[in-house]
Amino acid sequence: MVHLNGYMQLSAQAFAALGLQDLAYIKPVQRDGKTMIAVNAADGTELAVAESRDVAMAFIRQNELEPLSAH
């Protein structure tokens, strides 16, 4: 990081990563022949699998994350 005119300058990669640790997204997945809802971190790491969207959203909010839907 470089400081310029008293302001911290971020690289494009650092700027793009801002807030990613606070986001989680949900997407449908197939598990044991059933459609489930996966909760993933912004980097794609699977955090949990739930039986319903409501349960997945509750998991996200209980962990103080901001939910997003993947299409």
C-alpha positions in Angstrom: 0.0 0.0 0.0 1.2 3.5 -0.8 0.3 6.7 1.0 -0.4 9.6 -1.3 -1.4 13.1 -0.1 -2.2 11.8 3.3 -4.6 9.1 2.0 -3.9 5.4 1.8 -4.0 4.1 -1.7 -5.1 0.5 -2.3 -4.1 -1.8 -5.0 -6.9 -3.0 -7.3 -6.7 -6.4 -5.7 -6.9 -5.0 -2.2 -9.8 -2.7 -3.2 -11.7 -5.7 -4.7 -11.3 -7.7 -1.5 -12.7 -5.1 0.8 -15.7 -6.5 2.7 -15.4 -10.0 1.2 -14.9 -11.5 4.7 -18.4 -10.2 5.6 -20.2 -11.7 2.7 -21.7 -15.2 2.2 -23.8 -16.5 -0.7 -26.3 -19.2 -1.1 -26.9 -21.5 -4.0 -28.8 -24.8 -4.6 -26.7 -28.0 -4.6 -27.5 -31.7 -4.9 -26.7 -33.9 -1.9 -27.7 -37.5 -1.6 -30.3 -37.0 -4.3 -31.9 -34.0 -2.6 -31.8 -30.3 -3.5 -30.2 -28.5 -0.5 -29.0 -24.9 0.0 -25.2 -24.4 0.3 -23.8 -21.4 2.2 -20.4 -20.3 0.8 -17.9 -17.7 1.8 -17.1 -15.0 -0.8 -14.0 -17.0 -1.8 -16.1 -20.1 -2.6 -15.4 -22.0 0.6 -18.5 -24.0 1.6 -19.5 -23.0 5.1 -22.7 -25.0 5.6 -25.5 -26.9 3.8 -29.1 -26.4 4.9 -32.4 -28.1 4.0 -34.1 -24.8 3.2 -33.3 -21.2 2.1 -34.7 -19.9 5.4 -32.3 -22.0 7.5 -29.4 -21.0 5.3 -30.3 -17.3 5.7 -30.6 -17.7 9.4 -27.1 -19.3 9.5 -25.7 -16.4 7.6 -27.3 -13.7 9.8 -26.4 -15.6 13.1 -22.8 -15.4 11.9 -23.1 -11.7 11.2 -22.5 -12.1 7.4 -24.3 -10.3 4.6 -26.3 -12.7 2.4 -26.1 -12.8 -1.4 -27.8 -15.2 -3.8 -25.8 -16.9 -6.6 -27.7 -17.6 -9.8 
